[in-house]
Amino acid sequence: MKEDNTKRRLIYIVHNQKTILPTFFKPLAKFCHRVGKVLP
């Protein structure tokens, strides 16, 4: 029972990251791209 609960929590975290990561990384990628253009 406890193992099933942790597995469910892990799946929940992974699912959350799938929705969070793109929204977090898109501005970050734009920022890095801008910095990359400025830096030699």
N, C-alpha and C positions, 0 to 999 in steps of 0.2 A: 504493500500500500504506500509506504513512504517512498520507495523507489519510483513508483508511478507518478507521484506528486512532483518529485524533482525533475523527472523527465518532461512532465507537462510544463513546468516552470521554465526549463531550458528552451523548449519549443516556443514558448511565449516570448522569451527574451530574444531569440533568434528572429522571430516574426516581427517583433518591435524594431529590431535593428534594421531589418530589410526596409521598413517604412521610414525610419529615422535617417539612416545613413545617406540615401540619395539626396534628401533635402539638406543634409548637413554638408555633404561633399561638393555639391554643385557650386555654392558660393565660394567654398574653399578652393576648388579647382580654378574658378575664375580669378580669385585673388592671387593664387600661385602663378597663373598664366600672366597676369599683369605684372607681378614682381619679376617673373622670368624675362619679360620684355625689357623691363627697366635695368635689371642686372645684366652685366656682360656675360 
